[in-house]
Amino acid sequence: MPRDIRYSWFYEVSKRLRRDLPAGSKVHVRLKTGYDSYGTCQFVEGKDPRFLIIIRKTGDQERDVHILLHEYAHAIS
């Protein structure tokens, strides 16, 4: 699925968070339209442990970035 060009700022913030504030494991960020929650942060165990952050795509990238920052704080804490 191609990235939404209207969300270029969101993707840039996501990339810089992962680069400048690394968590203990890899962090994958996904945007989902119609997601039940505003956002979640889950730790996925296995041979490649990682954090999975899912953000509900609302159409307002600034709001969604605020939710991303909140969920990313869970990953680095």
TAHU-V566442 format. One record per backbone hydrogen bond with DSSP energy under -1.0 kcal/mol. NH is the residue of the N-H (numbers start at 1). CO is the residue of the C=O. If there is no record, write none. Layout:
NH,CO / NH,CO
//
This chain:
7,4 / 8,5 / 11,7 / 12,8 / 13,9 / 14,10 / 15,11 / 16,12 / 17,13 / 18,14 / 19,15 / 20,16 / 21,17 / 28,51 / 30,53 / 32,55 / 40,54 / 42,52 / 44,50 / 50,44 / 51,26 / 52,42 / 53,28 / 54,40 / 55,30 / 56,38 / 57,32 / 64,60 / 65,61 / 66,62 / 67,63 / 68,64 / 69,65 / 70,66 / 71,67 / 72,68 / 73,69 / 75,71 / 76,72
//
